[in-house]
Amino acid sequence: MYERFIARQPIFDQRLRVFAYELLFRAGPKNVFQPWKDASCSVIVDSMMLFDLQTLTGHAKAFINADQSALLQGAVKLLPANRIIVEILENVVPTPEIVAACTDLRDAGYVLALDDFVDHTKWQPLLALAKFLKVDFRGSDETARREMARRYLPQGIELLAEKVETQSEFEQARGMGYTYFQGYFFCKPAMIEGRSIPSNKLNYVRLLAAVNSPDFQFEKIEEILKLEPSLVYKLLRYLNSPLLGMRSEVRSISQAVSLMGEKDFRRWVSIVAIVSMAGDKSPELIRTAVTRAYFCEEISETIGMSAQKSDLFLMGLLSVTDAILDQPMNDVLSHLPLSSEVHTALAGGANRFRDVFDVLLSYERAEWTALSSLAAKIGCAEDRVPQCYLSATNRAAVVLV
């Protein structure tokens, strides 16, 4: 029996709304594959049988990798045409059999994309069938990127820039006419030299500082909350949701503290502050923050760090505050009274908290070789990582409804 590892990476439209997720697959520890079952056939079967597409992608579409075997065997048809986009891998040879299989898929209502597209005449038979071309933005030069936009956009083919890692690369791709974007640019700050934290977000930073201070002063928190009535409303809405199952309706902040206890109150105020602070950013950034928080908490039980799970939760939650505030992480950290472990980890230093964070990042990015060694480093059974991530994804989805 092989454990299944499925990571997902968001694909955005030009307004930074999630259009789809690419599902990235690995079969079991050490990348060992059953000899009769290739990776893309497995991800198709597993997505249908073992995983719920709704859990993995919500209402967004799923880009599913398909190699030659998956196309010829018809494995793609196990998944609904209205939920997926078939991503034909770059190593597929466009033989007459492959072209016939792709034509059959297109005629059955499936949308096709060509992965790692490089402009070459050999792809002409598949170009007539494809709706999307995925262009490796770091593996091609600017001239090639522009030429593909010039040539294919007038034909009604949409271009997807992948491996977009900075805000400037995103802006460049968008300026060239690319329609969709994949990469971790959305987790990076758009730096503007000399810029301070925007005034409309400063209260949220102050609230994060107050609620995470070792010296918990309810009066100080209440004073900040009075300046943000909308935040009080959001907090009370969260606290009265079925999610928490409170014994009675929470009508005030002081009542919330007495009913929940200081530790849980700190957590919920932190979540609400982050969600409110990121209101002008892509919702995926909020989803990433909350998912990371729950992942770090979930995995703490496995690696003997349950005593630090609150700090690990906070580390995950704050890991994108530089992108939310468009500030260098060290500047953000200077405003927050965090434990030395969390501060060091978020600043990129080396400690056990950072090791946990690196496990998370390697799973998000489907860096499977790195994941194996990093999981071993923190003493985590490798198959627990996808379990923790899937649980975190579910918990985040409930919170962010």
N, C-alpha and C positions, 0 to 999 in steps of 0.2 A: 504493500500500500504506500503510495507516494503522497506526501503533503502537497497541497497546491498553493502557490504563491502568485497572487494577482495584485499588482500595483496599478494605480491609475494616474494619469497626468491630464490636467485640464487643457482644453483648447478653447480659446476666446474669440469672440467676434471683434469688430473694430471699436465697439463701445465697452469692451472688457466684460461682456456678459458671457457666461459659460455656454458654449454651443455644443460641446461634446467632451468626452473623456476618452483618451486612448488607454486601452487595457493592455498591460504589459505582464507577461507570463513567465514563470519559471516552475519547472516540475521538480519539487523536492530538493533536499539539501544537496550541495555540491554540483548543482546543475545536471544531475543524472537523469537521462531520459530513457523511457522504455524504448527498445529498439524499433518496435513496430508503430510507435506513436510519436509523431513530431510535435514540436511546440505549438504551432498554430492550430493543428487539429485538436490538441488537448485544451487549449484555451477556449475554443468554440464549444467543445463538449462540456467542459467544466462550467463555463458561463451559463449553460443551459441547465445542467444537472445539479451542480454543487453550489453555485452562487446565484443570487437573485440580482438580475440586471437593475432592478429598481433600487436595490441597496447600493450597488456599485456606481450608478450613474444618475439616479434620481430621474428627472424628466428629460435630461440631456441624452443625446445619442452616444453610442459607443463605437469608436474606431476599433475594429478587430483585425489583427494581422492575419493575412492568409498567404501561405506559401504555395508552391506548385502542387504539393500533395493535397492540401486542404481544398484547393480549387477543383482539382480533378476528381476528388472523392465526394464533392458536394457537401462537405461538412458545414459550410457556411449556412446552408438552408435549414440547419437546426435552430437558427436564431431568426427572430421576426424582422422582416425587411424594413418595417417602419421604425425600428429601434437602433439599427446598426448602419455603419458605413464600412464596406469591405476594403481594407488597406492592402493592396497587392505589394508584396515585398520586392525590394530592388533586385533580389537575386532570381526572381521568376523569369524564365525565358519565354518570350511571347511566341510559342509554337502555335500551329493551327489548332491543336487540341486545347491549349490554354485560352486562345482567343474565342473558341467556341464555348468553353465553360464560362468565360466572362460575359459573353453575349447572352448566354442563357440566364445568368444572374441579373444582368441589366434588364432583360425582358421580363423577369419575374418581379421586378420592382426594387431590386437592390441598387444602392448607390456605390460607385467604385471610386477609389482614390489610388494614385500611384505614389508609393513611398520613396523618399530620397531621390526625387526625380532629377535626372540629368538629361538635358536636351540632346537626343540622339535619334536618328532615323529608325533604329530598331524598335522604338516604342510606338511608332505610328499606328499600328493596328489597335493598341490598347488606348491610345489617346482619343480615338473616336468613341470610346466607351466610357471614359473617365469623366467625372464631374470635378474632382479635386486633384491638384498636383501638390505634393508636399515637398518643399524645397529646404534642404539643410542650410540654414542661414549662416552657419559658421564654416560649413564645408564648401561654400561657393563664394566667388568674389563679387564685388558690387556690379560689375559689368554683366555677369551672367544672370544675376538676380533681376536686373532691370530688363535685360533682353527677354527673359521668360515672361515678365509682366507685359512687355510690349507685344509679344507674339501671341500669348494664349488668352489674355483677358478679353480681347475683342471676339474670341471664339466662344465666349460664354463659359470657359473653364475657370474655376475659382482657385486661387493660389493660397496655400497654407504655409506660412513660414515656421519651421520647427527649429528647435535649439536656439530660441530667442532668449538671451540671458540678461539683457540690460534694458532699461527704459529707452535708451537712445537707439538700440537695435529695433525695438518695437516701433518707435516713431519713424525710423527709416523705412521699415517694411510697410507700415501703413501708408507712408508718403508715396511709395512705389505702386500702391494699388493692391497690395496683398489684403485678402479679406479675413483670414483667420491666422491665429498665432498660438504657438505652443512653446512652452519653456517656463523658466522660473523668474522671468523679468518682473512679474506681478508681486513677487516677494522681496523685491529690491527697491530701495528708496530712490525717488527722483530728486537727486541732490541739487540744491540751489545754494550757492556759496553765500554765507553770511545770513542765511534765512533762519529766523527763530521759529519756535513752535507756534503755529497759528493760534490766535487768541481764542477762537471758538473751540479749540481742543485742549487748551491749557487747563481748564477746570477738570477735565477727565484725567489728565496727568496728575494733577493735585489730589484727585480722589484716589487714584491708584496708589499714590505715595502714602496717603493717610491710612487707607484700609490695609496696606501691607507693612505699615510701621510696626516694629516690635512693641512700641508703646501705643497700644490701641486706645484711642480717645474718641469715644462715640460723639462727643460734642463737636469735635473738629470735623468729623465726617458729615454730621447733620448740617453744619454750617455751609459746607461745600454743596451739599445736595439742595439746599434752599436756593442756590444760585442756578440750579438746573432742574426746574419742575418736570420737564419731560423725562429726565433720567429717573426721578422718583416714580413717575407713572410706569416706566418700563420695568423698573425693579419690582414694584408691587405686582405687576402683571405676571412676571416670571414666578414670583413667590407664591402666587395664588393659582398657578397652573396645575393641572393634574399630575404633571411631571414630579412635583415635590410631595404631593399627598399630605399637605399640612392638615393638622387636626381641626383647625378653625381658620376663618378668613383673616388674612394679614391686612390690617388697616393702617399701620404706621411703621416707620423704620425701627423705632424702639421696640415695638412688639415683635418685629422680625428677628431682632437680635436675641430677645429672650426666648423665642420659640425655637430658633435654629441653633443657637450657640454661636460664639464668636468665629470659630473656624469656618463653618459653612457660610456664615454671613459674608466674611471676607471673600470667599470664593465667588459668590453670586454677584457681589458688587463689582469684583474684578472683571467678570464676564460681561456684565452690562456696560461697564465703562469702555471695554475694548470694542464691543459691538457698536456703541454710540460714537466712539472716536473714529471708527472706520466707515462712517455713514456715507462718505463721498468716494469710497474706494470700491473696487470690485467685490461683490459678495463672496467670491471665492477666497479672498484674503481673510475674511472673518471665519469662513468655514475651515480654512487651513489652521488658523490660530486655535480654534476650539477643538478641532480634531487632534492637533498636536498635544494640547493640554491633557485631553483624556487618554491619549496613547501613553504619555509619560507617566500618568497616574496608574494606568492599567499594568504597565510593565514593571512598576516598582514592586509589586507583590511577588513577581517571579524571580527577581534578582536580589531579594533581601534588603530592599530599600523602602519598605512600607512606612517606616518612621519618617521618611523624607518625602512622602507622596504629595503633600501640599506644596512643598517647594518645587518638586518636579512638575506638578500641574501648572504652577505659576510660570516656570521656565518655558514650557510649551506655549502657554497663552501669550507671553510677552515676546516670543521669538520673531514676530513680524511687526513689532511696534516701530522699528526703523522705517519700514515701508509705509505704515499707516501715517506716520508723522513727517515722512520725507526728511529724516535726520539721520546722521551716522549713529549706529547703535551705541557707541560710547557716550555720545551726547544725551541720548535717551536715558541710559542707565544712570547718568549723573543726577537725574531728577528723582530717582526711585531708591528707597531704602531697602534694598534686597539683601538676602544672605550672601555671604562671600562666595558660596558654591554656585548660586544662580548667576551672580554677577560675572564670575570668571567664565562660566560656560557660555553665556550669551556674548561675552566679549571675545570669544574665540580661544580662550585659554584651555589648558589641559587639566581635567579632573574627572571624577566619575560621573558627574552630571553631564559633562560635555560628551562623554562616551555614550550615554543614553541618547543624547540629542543626535549624535552622529549615526547611531543605529536607525533612528527615525528618518533622518535625511537619506540614508542609503536605501531604505525601503521605498520612500516617496519617489526617488529617482530610478528605482529598479536597478540599482547597482549591486547585482547579486553577489559578485565575488567579494566586494567590500563588506556586504552585509554578513557574510559567513564569518569573516575574521572579527568584525566588530561585535557581533552577537556573542561569540566565544569569549571576547575580552571582558564583557560585563557578566559573563556566567549565565547567559540566557539560552535555553533550548531554542534552536533556530525556528522550529515550527510554531513557537509561541508568538513570534513577531507578527505574522499575518493575522493570527487570531486576535491579538491586542489591537491591531490597526482596524480590523473589521468591526470590532466592538466599539472602538473610538469613533469610527465613522457613523455607526448607528446612533450612538449617544449624542454626537454633535448634531445629527439630522433632527433629533427630537428637540433639542434645545433651541435650534434655529428656525423652527417652524414659524 
